[in-house]
Amino acid sequence: MSYQKFLKLDEMKKKSRGNPLKMAEYAVLKREFDEFITPFREHPSLPFMDEPDEAHINKLKEFMEESPGDESAKAVYTLQKELFDTQEKQKATPVDSRLMRSKLSDVLKSGQATETDVQQAFELAKKDGSIESRVLLAKLKQIQNGGNDE
């Protein structure tokens, strides 16, 4: 049972916007994910929740530790933990658009963009929606790709 490919599903969704090939890849993986978790939605010991809380994560961890040979328990725990961590991270990171735009403009001037810079520019463009933010994202992607467009 290979559940590792589902761990970055949310990130894949964000990166697929505007790219038909990536959107199709995301749709296929999302369908596989939904098929994978369907049996666990009503499972008495391993319920899969869309918005898990810390108590639910601890309960899944205990169940996983009590049944070390059960690959399903490990899969559900890992996926739920990743979902919980992602949701907590989104709650805990408010972004000041002006500061982020200034930082990313400095990165653009330096000519050295990392994957993190591109991800931050993506988040800014998604949150802000302005043409300036989208242009900044495109230029940072171009720098990161060495001048080659994807």
Disulfide bonds with the S-S distance in Angstrom:
none
